[in-house]
Amino acid sequence: MRKIKNLLRLSESGYADLKRGVVACLLCKLCQLLPFGVILQVITLLLEPLLSGGTLNTARLWLWLAVGTAAAALYIAACKNEYHKTYTAAYSEAEKIRVEVAERLRRLPLSFFNKKDLSELTANIMGDCTAIEHTMSHVVPGLIADVVTAAAVCAALAFYNWRMAIALFAALPLSLCFVILPRGVMNKFGERLVRAKLEVAEQTQEYLEGIKVVKAFGLAGAKSKSLKNAMRRMMRESMITEAFCGVLITLAMMVLQAGIGLVTLTGVTLLTNGSLAPVPMLTFLVIGARIYAPLIVIFTLLPELFFMLVSTKRMQALRREQPMDGDENAELTNFTVELKNVSFAYNKKDVVKNVSLTLPQNSVTALVGASGSGKTTVSRLIARFWDPRGGEILIGGRNIREIDPERLMRYMSFVFQDVVLFDDTVMNNIRIGKRDATDEEVYAAARAARCDAFIKAMPSGYETIIGENGATLSGGERQRLSIARALLKDAPIVLLDEATASLDPENETQIQAAISELVKGRTVVVIAHRLRTVMGADKIAVLEDGALAEVGDGEELIRKNGVFARLCRVRQESLGWDAGRAAR
């Protein structure tokens, strides 16, 4: 049982519930045998007058009828107890496992998500947890209870008549071979089926997320074809797996039920030799017809258990991933950020190379450079979304590797270029910045971010549901809500990644005023392609191909006529681009 606990990664309470479920299921199986014992007694009672020439004992017959009624009532009570101890407990444990997986995912570095598909992680939380839930409720308790019940009945029958008991179970070892020996092949089929299901999930997600592109470029046939092919592969793998397992189970059942023929043959032989009375022979025939039912259930549950082990491999791999850790009680009083010889790589490709840079407290530092130069990566390293491959990052003189990521997040606010909103009210989306904020604090942050006017124009104002990822909002409105979040959080370090990228010129001035309020008295990191927006920064760090090319204020870098000056010239030339002339 302890091995099953480790295999399913159950909590101590879940393991205790599983043991209680096994006991409850075993009691239910044993209670299920009671009516058959009563039936045997009734049959014996009815046959006695025929064999001995006596009269029927009606009093005993009514007594056994009462016992049978009580046994039926006890069986119903045992079934009710089994449901509560297995299904209810399994659902509760599955909930705990899902929450645990979600919490673990939350604490993993973003490098983990770069190598994992979203559909696979969804399968971890939903599909794999469902497999564990099904195993706890349907497979393990029933499997163990059936094995114990069959062993107990076999032992009891052996004491009753060992030769008939051997005949009854002689075919069992051979029938088990049909289920256990091909386990390796079953695992291969199971792994192929899991991969096929994952491919369907990936294709479905890709198709739905890219539906706008599909419609815009007329890709409906091409993109849906790949989805259809994935579904056909899953159907084919499902049919092959089911057919293979079905054939094996059918063969095992046929071999097992040959035991009835052996019991009959053995019983007739012993009966003719005078070694067995008619009633014991009848007893074995009745029990033999019933005892094979739990054994057949075992044969059907074993392949399910094998397939479940395939699913739990991914869960076990996920749990082996090391989450980021650190001091959960770290206190920072100085917010100067220092990068010392920091390097980082995506999939072995260096994107930040030996960068050393100081971002003083209460100052604005701009990170500029061409696309792919490493600006956003540097900001993510400061936030400890990843840990650098080399070097160290200090805040107030303390290495951020020593600080718990969630604790570190308390000191930082973010305004990303790609805003993530939730299918909730405007009020709750802003309140993410500070969960215990009052309504008045939310309203103040929205006004400072220039959100108040368009929010009040919505059907339900601040209680309007904005759809998945803010589907009902424009890009500029979504970004202003992100700024409102950051204003509400009021953190000492602010990271701005293209905060005005989605804003029209009419609103850009207002938003820049809101950002000016946000950055006052804070350590600010700004990433912007509009170089005129960073000219007033206290320090500009220019990155080129992942390395730090030059550092200084705007005027100083222009005079140097280096990388920053070149970027400014390219930007100025792009402003003179004319759409009509380009089209001609």
C-alpha positions as CSV (number, residue, x, y, z in Angstrom):
1,M,0.0,0.0,0.0
2,R,2.9,2.4,0.8
3,K,4.2,1.8,-2.7
4,I,0.8,2.8,-4.1
5,K,0.9,6.0,-2.1
6,N,4.3,6.9,-3.5
7,L,3.2,5.9,-7.0
8,L,0.0,8.1,-6.9
9,R,1.8,10.8,-4.9
10,L,-0.9,10.9,-2.3
11,S,-1.0,13.1,0.8
12,E,-1.0,11.4,4.2
13,S,-4.7,12.2,4.5
14,G,-5.3,10.8,0.9
15,Y,-3.3,7.7,1.8
16,A,-5.4,7.2,4.9
17,D,-8.6,7.7,2.9
18,L,-7.4,5.1,0.3
19,K,-6.8,2.5,3.1
20,R,-10.3,3.2,4.5
21,G,-11.7,2.9,1.0
22,V,-10.0,-0.5,0.5
23,V,-11.4,-1.7,3.9
24,A,-14.9,-0.4,3.0
25,C,-14.7,-2.1,-0.4
26,L,-13.5,-5.4,1.1
27,L,-16.4,-5.3,3.6
28,C,-18.8,-4.7,0.7
29,K,-17.4,-7.6,-1.2
30,L,-17.7,-9.9,1.8
31,C,-21.2,-8.8,2.5
32,Q,-22.0,-9.5,-1.1
33,L,-21.1,-13.2,-0.4
34,L,-23.6,-13.5,2.5
35,P,-26.7,-13.8,0.3
36,F,-25.0,-16.7,-1.6
37,G,-24.3,-18.4,1.7
38,V,-28.0,-18.1,2.6
39,I,-28.9,-19.4,-0.8
40,L,-26.7,-22.5,-0.3
41,Q,-28.3,-23.1,3.1
42,V,-31.8,-22.8,1.5
43,I,-30.8,-25.2,-1.3
44,T,-29.4,-27.7,1.2
45,L,-32.6,-27.4,3.3
46,L,-34.8,-28.0,0.3
47,L,-32.7,-31.0,-0.9
48,E,-32.7,-32.8,2.5
49,P,-36.3,-34.1,2.2
50,L,-35.5,-35.4,-1.3
51,L,-32.3,-37.2,-0.2
52,S,-33.4,-38.5,3.2
53,G,-37.1,-38.9,2.6
54,G,-38.0,-36.6,5.5
55,T,-40.2,-33.5,5.7
56,L,-39.3,-29.9,4.9
57,N,-38.4,-27.8,8.0
58,T,-40.4,-24.7,7.3
59,A,-39.3,-23.0,10.5
60,R,-35.7,-23.1,9.5
61,L,-36.7,-22.0,6.0
62,W,-38.3,-18.9,7.4
63,L,-35.3,-18.3,9.6
64,W,-33.0,-18.4,6.6
65,L,-35.3,-16.0,4.8
66,A,-35.0,-13.6,7.7
67,V,-31.2,-14.0,7.7
68,G,-31.2,-13.3,3.9
69,T,-33.2,-10.1,4.4
70,A,-30.8,-9.0,7.0
71,A,-27.8,-9.8,4.8
72,A,-29.3,-7.8,1.9
73,A,-29.8,-4.8,4.3
74,L,-26.2,-5.2,5.5
75,Y,-25.0,-5.3,1.9
76,I,-26.9,-2.0,1.1
77,A,-25.3,-0.3,4.1
78,A,-21.9,-1.6,3.1
79,C,-22.4,-0.2,-0.4
80,K,-23.3,3.2,1.0
81,N,-20.3,3.2,3.2
82,E,-18.1,2.1,0.3
83,Y,-19.3,5.0,-1.8
84,H,-18.5,7.5,0.9
85,K,-15.1,6.0,1.7
86,T,-13.9,5.6,-1.9
87,Y,-15.6,8.1,-4.3
88,T,-16.1,11.0,-2.0
89,A,-12.5,10.6,-0.6
90,A,-11.1,10.2,-4.1
91,Y,-12.7,13.4,-5.4
92,S,-11.4,15.3,-2.3
93,E,-7.9,14.0,-2.9
94,A,-8.0,14.8,-6.6
95,E,-8.9,18.3,-5.7
96,K,-5.9,18.5,-3.3
97,I,-3.6,17.1,-6.0
98,R,-4.8,19.6,-8.6
99,V,-4.2,22.5,-6.2
100,E,-0.8,21.1,-5.4
101,V,0.1,20.8,-9.1
102,A,-1.1,24.4,-9.7
103,E,0.8,25.7,-6.8
104,R,3.9,23.9,-8.0
105,L,3.6,25.3,-11.5
106,R,3.3,28.7,-10.0
107,R,6.6,28.4,-8.3
108,L,8.5,26.9,-11.2
109,P,10.9,29.2,-13.2
110,L,9.7,30.4,-16.6
111,S,12.4,28.3,-18.2
112,F,10.2,25.3,-17.4
113,F,7.3,26.8,-19.4
114,N,9.5,27.5,-22.4
115,K,10.0,23.7,-22.9
116,K,6.4,22.7,-22.1
117,D,3.3,23.1,-24.2
118,L,0.3,24.7,-22.5
119,S,-1.9,21.7,-23.5
120,E,0.5,19.3,-21.8
121,L,0.3,21.3,-18.5
122,T,-3.4,21.4,-18.8
123,A,-3.4,17.6,-19.2
124,N,-1.3,17.4,-16.0
125,I,-3.8,19.3,-14.0
126,M,-7.0,17.8,-15.5
127,G,-6.3,14.5,-17.3
128,D,-3.6,13.1,-15.1
129,C,-5.4,14.1,-11.9
130,T,-8.5,12.5,-13.3
131,A,-6.6,9.3,-13.9
132,I,-5.4,9.3,-10.2
133,E,-8.9,10.1,-9.1
134,H,-10.3,7.2,-11.1
135,T,-7.6,4.9,-9.8
136,M,-8.4,5.8,-6.2
137,S,-12.1,5.4,-6.6
138,H,-12.6,2.6,-9.1
139,V,-9.4,0.6,-9.5
140,V,-7.2,0.2,-6.4
141,P,-9.9,-0.5,-3.7
142,G,-11.9,-2.8,-6.0
143,L,-8.7,-4.6,-7.1
144,I,-7.4,-5.2,-3.6
145,A,-10.8,-6.2,-2.3
146,D,-11.4,-8.6,-5.1
147,V,-8.0,-10.2,-4.7
148,V,-8.5,-10.6,-0.9
149,T,-12.0,-11.9,-1.4
150,A,-11.0,-14.4,-4.0
151,A,-8.1,-15.6,-1.8
152,A,-10.4,-15.9,1.3
153,V,-13.0,-17.9,-0.6
154,C,-10.3,-20.1,-2.1
155,A,-8.8,-20.8,1.4
156,A,-12.3,-21.5,2.8
157,L,-13.1,-23.9,-0.1
158,A,-9.8,-25.6,0.3
159,F,-10.7,-26.5,3.9
160,Y,-14.1,-27.7,2.7
161,N,-12.7,-29.9,-0.1
162,W,-9.2,-29.2,-1.3
163,R,-9.5,-31.3,-4.5
164,M,-12.6,-29.4,-5.7
165,A,-10.9,-26.1,-4.7
166,I,-7.8,-26.9,-6.8
167,A,-10.1,-27.8,-9.7
168,L,-11.9,-24.5,-9.3
169,F,-8.8,-22.3,-9.4
170,A,-6.5,-24.5,-11.6
171,A,-7.0,-22.2,-14.6
172,L,-6.3,-19.0,-12.7
173,P,-2.5,-18.9,-13.1
174,L,-2.7,-19.5,-16.9
175,S,-5.4,-16.9,-17.3
176,L,-3.4,-14.3,-15.4
177,C,-0.5,-14.8,-17.8
178,F,-2.7,-13.3,-20.6
179,V,-3.0,-10.1,-18.6
180,I,0.4,-9.7,-16.8
181,L,3.0,-11.0,-19.3
182,P,2.0,-8.5,-22.2
183,R,2.3,-5.5,-19.8
184,G,5.3,-4.1,-21.7
185,V,3.3,-4.1,-25.0
186,M,0.3,-2.5,-23.1
187,N,2.6,0.2,-21.8
188,K,3.8,1.0,-25.4
189,F,0.2,1.2,-26.6
190,G,-0.6,3.4,-23.6
191,E,2.3,5.8,-24.3
192,R,1.3,6.1,-28.0
193,L,-2.3,6.8,-27.0
194,V,-1.2,9.5,-24.5
195,R,0.9,11.1,-27.1
196,A,-2.0,11.0,-29.6
197,K,-4.3,12.7,-27.0
198,L,-1.7,15.4,-26.3
199,E,-1.4,16.1,-30.0
200,V,-5.1,16.5,-30.3
201,A,-5.1,18.9,-27.3
202,E,-2.2,20.9,-28.9
203,Q,-3.8,21.1,-32.3
204,T,-7.2,22.1,-30.8
205,Q,-5.6,24.8,-28.7
206,E,-3.6,26.1,-31.7
207,Y,-6.6,26.1,-33.9
208,L,-8.8,28.1,-31.4
209,E,-6.0,30.5,-30.5
210,G,-5.2,31.2,-34.1
211,I,-8.8,31.4,-35.4
212,K,-8.4,35.0,-36.4
213,V,-5.4,34.2,-38.5
214,V,-7.1,31.1,-39.9
215,K,-10.1,33.2,-41.1
216,A,-8.0,36.2,-42.3
217,F,-5.7,34.1,-44.5
218,G,-8.2,31.5,-45.6
219,L,-6.4,28.6,-43.8
220,A,-9.6,26.8,-42.6
221,G,-9.0,23.8,-44.7
222,A,-5.2,23.5,-44.1
223,K,-5.3,24.1,-40.4
224,S,-8.4,22.0,-39.8
225,K,-6.8,19.2,-41.7
226,S,-4.0,18.9,-39.2
227,L,-6.5,18.8,-36.4
228,K,-8.6,16.1,-38.2
229,N,-5.4,14.1,-38.8
230,A,-4.6,14.3,-35.1
231,M,-8.1,13.2,-34.1
232,R,-7.9,10.3,-36.6
233,R,-4.6,9.2,-35.0
234,M,-6.1,9.3,-31.6
235,M,-9.1,7.3,-32.8
236,R,-6.8,4.8,-34.4
237,E,-4.6,4.4,-31.3
238,S,-7.6,4.1,-29.1
239,M,-9.1,1.4,-31.2
240,I,-5.8,-0.5,-31.4
241,T,-5.3,-0.3,-27.6
242,E,-8.9,-1.3,-26.8
243,A,-8.8,-4.2,-29.3
244,F,-5.5,-5.5,-28.0
245,C,-6.6,-5.3,-24.3
246,G,-10.0,-6.6,-25.2
247,V,-8.6,-9.7,-26.9
248,L,-6.3,-10.5,-24.0
249,I,-9.0,-10.0,-21.4
250,T,-11.4,-12.2,-23.4
251,L,-8.8,-15.0,-23.7
252,A,-8.1,-14.7,-19.9
253,M,-11.8,-15.0,-19.1
254,M,-12.3,-18.0,-21.4
255,V,-9.4,-19.8,-19.8
256,L,-10.6,-18.9,-16.3
257,Q,-14.1,-20.1,-16.9
258,A,-12.8,-23.4,-18.1
259,G,-12.5,-24.0,-14.3
260,I,-16.2,-24.6,-14.2
261,G,-15.7,-27.6,-16.5
262,L,-12.9,-28.8,-14.4
263,V,-15.0,-28.5,-11.2
264,T,-17.8,-30.4,-12.9
265,L,-15.5,-33.1,-14.1
266,T,-13.8,-33.4,-10.8
267,G,-17.1,-33.4,-8.9
268,V,-18.6,-36.1,-11.0
269,T,-15.5,-38.2,-10.7
270,L,-15.5,-37.9,-6.9
271,L,-19.2,-38.3,-6.7
272,T,-19.1,-41.6,-8.6
273,N,-16.2,-42.8,-6.4
274,G,-18.2,-42.0,-3.3
275,S,-15.7,-39.4,-2.2
276,L,-18.1,-36.4,-2.5
277,A,-21.7,-36.0,-1.5
278,P,-24.2,-34.3,-3.9
279,V,-24.7,-31.2,-1.7
280,P,-21.0,-30.2,-1.5
281,M,-20.8,-30.7,-5.2
282,L,-23.8,-28.4,-5.7
283,T,-22.1,-25.9,-3.4
284,F,-19.0,-25.8,-5.5
285,L,-20.9,-25.4,-8.7
286,V,-23.0,-22.5,-7.3
287,I,-19.9,-20.8,-5.7
288,G,-17.8,-21.5,-8.8
289,A,-20.3,-19.6,-11.0
290,R,-20.1,-16.6,-8.6
291,I,-16.4,-16.6,-7.6
292,Y,-15.2,-15.9,-11.1
293,A,-17.1,-12.6,-11.2
294,P,-14.5,-10.7,-9.0
295,L,-11.7,-12.5,-10.8
296,I,-13.0,-11.2,-14.1
297,V,-13.2,-7.7,-12.6
298,I,-9.5,-8.1,-11.6
299,F,-8.6,-8.9,-15.2
300,T,-10.4,-5.7,-16.4
301,L,-8.9,-3.5,-13.7
302,L,-5.3,-4.6,-14.2
303,P,-5.0,-3.0,-17.7
304,E,-6.5,0.2,-16.3
305,L,-3.9,0.2,-13.6
306,F,-1.1,-0.2,-16.2
307,F,-2.4,2.7,-18.3
308,M,-2.7,4.8,-15.2
309,L,1.0,4.3,-14.5
310,V,1.7,5.7,-18.0
311,S,-0.3,8.8,-17.1
312,T,1.4,9.3,-13.7
313,K,4.9,9.3,-15.3
314,R,4.2,12.9,-16.4
315,M,2.9,13.8,-13.0
316,Q,6.1,12.4,-11.4
317,A,8.3,14.2,-13.9
318,L,6.5,17.5,-13.0
319,R,7.1,16.9,-9.3
320,R,10.7,16.3,-10.0
321,E,11.1,19.8,-11.3
322,Q,12.7,22.0,-8.7
323,P,10.8,25.1,-7.8
324,M,12.5,28.4,-7.0
325,D,13.0,28.9,-3.3
326,G,14.6,31.4,-1.0
327,D,14.0,33.4,2.2
328,E,10.2,33.9,2.6
329,N,10.8,36.6,5.2
330,A,13.4,38.7,3.4
331,E,13.2,42.4,4.1
332,L,14.6,44.9,1.6
333,T,15.1,48.5,2.6
334,N,17.4,49.6,-0.3
335,F,16.3,49.1,-3.9
336,T,19.4,49.7,-5.9
337,V,19.6,46.9,-8.5
338,E,23.1,45.6,-9.5
339,L,23.8,43.1,-12.3
340,K,27.3,41.6,-12.0
341,N,28.6,39.6,-15.0
342,V,25.1,38.3,-15.7
343,S,24.7,35.7,-18.5
344,F,21.6,33.8,-19.7
345,A,20.7,31.4,-22.5
346,Y,17.5,30.1,-24.1
347,N,18.0,26.5,-25.2
348,K,21.8,26.9,-25.1
349,K,21.6,30.1,-27.2
350,D,23.2,33.0,-25.3
351,V,20.9,36.0,-25.2
352,V,22.5,37.9,-22.3
353,K,26.3,38.0,-22.2
354,N,28.3,39.1,-19.2
355,V,26.2,42.2,-18.4
356,S,27.3,44.4,-15.5
357,L,25.0,47.3,-14.8
358,T,23.9,49.3,-11.8
359,L,20.3,50.7,-11.5
360,P,20.4,53.3,-8.7
361,Q,17.5,53.6,-6.3
362,N,15.0,56.4,-7.0
363,S,16.1,56.7,-10.6
364,V,14.9,55.7,-14.1
365,T,17.1,53.4,-16.1
366,A,16.1,52.7,-19.8
367,L,17.1,49.5,-21.6
368,V,17.2,50.1,-25.3
369,G,18.4,48.1,-28.3
370,A,17.3,46.4,-31.4
371,S,14.7,43.6,-31.2
372,G,16.4,40.5,-29.8
373,S,19.1,42.4,-28.1
374,G,18.1,41.0,-24.6
375,K,16.3,44.0,-23.1
376,T,13.2,42.1,-22.0
377,T,15.2,39.2,-20.8
378,V,17.3,41.4,-18.5
379,S,14.1,42.8,-17.0
380,R,12.7,39.3,-16.4
381,L,16.0,38.3,-14.8
382,I,15.7,41.2,-12.4
383,A,12.2,40.0,-11.5
384,R,13.6,36.5,-11.1
385,F,11.3,34.9,-13.6
386,W,14.5,33.0,-14.4
387,D,17.8,32.6,-12.6
388,P,20.9,33.7,-14.6
389,R,23.2,31.0,-15.9
390,G,26.2,33.0,-14.7
391,G,26.8,36.0,-12.5
392,E,24.5,37.5,-9.9
393,I,21.8,40.1,-9.5
394,L,21.6,42.1,-6.2
395,I,18.9,44.3,-4.8
396,G,20.0,46.4,-1.9
397,G,23.2,44.3,-1.8
398,R,21.3,41.0,-1.5
399,N,21.5,38.2,-4.1
400,I,17.9,37.7,-5.4
401,R,18.6,33.9,-5.5
402,E,18.4,34.0,-1.7
403,I,14.9,35.6,-1.8
404,D,11.7,33.6,-2.3
405,P,10.2,34.7,-5.7
406,E,6.8,35.5,-4.2
407,R,8.5,37.6,-1.5
408,L,10.5,39.4,-4.2
409,M,7.3,40.1,-6.2
410,R,6.0,42.2,-3.3
411,Y,8.7,44.8,-4.1
412,M,8.0,45.0,-7.8
413,S,5.3,46.3,-10.1
414,F,5.0,45.4,-13.8
415,V,3.5,46.9,-16.9
416,F,4.1,44.5,-19.7
417,Q,3.7,45.0,-23.4
418,D,1.5,41.8,-23.5
419,V,-1.2,42.5,-20.9
420,V,-2.9,39.5,-19.3
421,L,-6.5,40.1,-18.1
422,F,-8.9,37.7,-16.6
423,D,-12.5,36.9,-17.5
424,D,-13.8,38.9,-14.5
425,T,-14.9,42.4,-13.6
426,V,-12.9,45.5,-14.2
427,M,-12.7,46.0,-10.4
428,N,-11.2,42.6,-9.8
429,N,-8.8,42.9,-12.6
430,I,-7.4,46.1,-11.2
431,R,-7.5,44.8,-7.6
432,I,-5.0,42.1,-8.6
433,G,-2.4,44.7,-7.9
434,K,-3.5,44.8,-4.2
435,R,-6.0,42.1,-3.2
436,D,-7.1,43.9,0.0
437,A,-7.5,47.3,-1.7
438,T,-10.7,49.2,-1.0
439,D,-13.0,50.3,-3.8
440,E,-11.8,53.9,-3.3
441,E,-8.2,52.9,-3.8
442,V,-9.2,51.1,-7.0
443,Y,-11.0,54.1,-8.3
444,A,-8.0,56.4,-7.5
445,A,-5.7,54.1,-9.3
446,A,-8.0,53.9,-12.3
447,R,-8.3,57.7,-12.4
448,A,-4.5,58.1,-12.2
449,A,-4.1,55.6,-15.1
450,R,-6.7,57.5,-17.1
451,C,-9.1,54.5,-17.1
452,D,-12.0,56.0,-15.2
453,A,-13.7,57.6,-18.2
454,F,-13.9,54.5,-20.4
455,I,-14.8,52.2,-17.5
456,K,-17.8,54.4,-16.5
457,A,-18.9,54.2,-20.1
458,M,-19.2,50.4,-19.9
459,P,-22.6,48.8,-19.3
460,S,-22.0,48.0,-15.6
461,G,-19.1,50.3,-15.0
462,Y,-16.5,48.8,-12.7
463,E,-18.6,45.6,-12.4
464,T,-18.5,44.9,-16.1
465,I,-17.2,41.5,-17.1
466,I,-14.5,42.1,-19.7
467,G,-14.2,38.6,-21.3
468,E,-11.3,36.3,-21.7
469,N,-8.0,38.3,-21.6
470,G,-10.1,41.5,-21.9
471,A,-11.6,40.6,-25.3
472,T,-14.1,43.4,-25.1
473,L,-11.4,46.1,-24.6
474,S,-9.0,47.8,-27.1
475,G,-5.3,47.4,-26.8
476,G,-4.8,50.8,-25.2
477,E,-7.6,50.2,-22.7
478,R,-6.1,46.9,-21.7
479,Q,-2.7,48.5,-21.2
480,R,-4.1,51.3,-19.1
481,L,-5.7,48.7,-16.8
482,S,-2.3,47.2,-16.4
483,I,-0.9,50.6,-15.4
484,A,-3.8,50.9,-12.9
485,R,-2.7,47.6,-11.3
486,A,0.8,48.8,-11.0
487,L,-0.3,52.1,-9.4
488,L,-2.5,50.3,-7.0
489,K,0.4,47.9,-5.9
490,D,2.6,50.9,-5.1
491,A,5.8,48.8,-5.2
492,P,9.3,50.4,-4.8
493,I,10.6,48.8,-8.1
494,V,8.8,49.3,-11.4
495,L,9.4,47.4,-14.6
496,L,7.9,49.0,-17.7
497,D,8.1,46.9,-20.9
498,E,6.8,49.0,-23.9
499,A,4.1,50.4,-21.6
500,T,2.8,52.8,-24.3
501,A,3.2,50.5,-27.3
502,S,-0.5,50.1,-27.8
503,L,-1.6,53.6,-27.2
504,D,-2.8,56.1,-29.8
505,P,-1.0,59.5,-29.9
506,E,-4.1,61.2,-28.4
507,N,-3.9,59.2,-25.2
508,E,-0.1,58.7,-25.1
509,T,0.5,62.1,-23.4
510,Q,-2.1,61.3,-20.7
511,I,-0.7,57.9,-20.1
512,Q,2.9,59.2,-19.9
513,A,1.6,61.6,-17.2
514,A,0.1,58.6,-15.3
515,I,3.4,56.7,-15.7
516,S,5.2,59.8,-14.3
517,E,3.1,59.5,-11.2
518,L,3.9,55.7,-11.0
519,V,7.7,56.1,-11.2
520,K,8.1,58.9,-8.7
521,G,10.6,58.0,-5.9
522,R,11.1,54.4,-7.3
523,T,13.7,52.3,-8.9
524,V,12.4,52.1,-12.5
525,V,13.5,50.0,-15.5
526,V,12.0,51.2,-18.8
527,I,12.1,49.2,-22.0
528,A,10.9,51.2,-25.1
529,H,11.4,51.3,-28.8
530,R,10.2,54.9,-29.0
531,L,13.6,56.4,-28.1
532,R,12.2,59.9,-27.5
533,T,10.3,58.5,-24.5
534,V,13.6,57.5,-22.8
535,M,15.6,60.6,-23.5
536,G,14.8,62.0,-20.1
537,A,15.9,58.8,-18.2
538,D,18.6,59.2,-15.6
539,K,20.6,56.4,-17.3
540,I,20.3,54.6,-20.7
541,A,21.8,51.2,-21.1
542,V,22.2,50.1,-24.7
543,L,22.2,46.4,-25.4
544,E,23.5,44.9,-28.6
545,D,23.4,41.1,-29.3
546,G,23.0,40.4,-25.6
547,A,26.0,42.5,-24.5
548,L,26.1,45.9,-22.9
549,A,27.3,48.2,-25.7
550,E,27.2,51.6,-23.9
551,V,25.8,53.4,-20.9
552,G,25.0,57.1,-20.3
553,D,22.3,59.7,-20.4
554,G,20.6,60.6,-23.7
555,E,22.7,63.6,-24.7
556,E,26.0,61.9,-23.8
557,L,25.1,58.9,-26.0
558,I,24.1,61.1,-28.9
559,R,27.5,62.8,-28.7
560,K,29.3,59.5,-28.7
561,N,27.7,58.7,-32.0
562,G,27.6,55.0,-31.2
563,V,24.9,52.4,-31.2
564,F,22.3,54.6,-29.5
565,A,22.9,57.4,-32.0
566,R,22.5,55.0,-34.8
567,L,19.2,53.6,-33.4
568,C,17.9,57.2,-33.1
569,R,18.7,57.9,-36.8
570,V,17.0,54.7,-37.9
571,R,14.0,55.6,-35.8
572,Q,13.9,59.1,-37.3
573,E,14.0,57.7,-40.8
574,S,11.1,55.4,-40.1
575,L,9.0,58.3,-39.0
576,G,9.2,59.6,-42.6
577,W,7.8,56.4,-44.1
578,D,4.7,57.1,-46.2
579,A,2.1,54.3,-46.6
580,G,0.8,55.6,-49.9
581,R,4.2,56.0,-51.4
582,A,5.2,52.5,-50.2
583,A,2.1,51.0,-51.8
584,R,2.9,52.7,-55.1
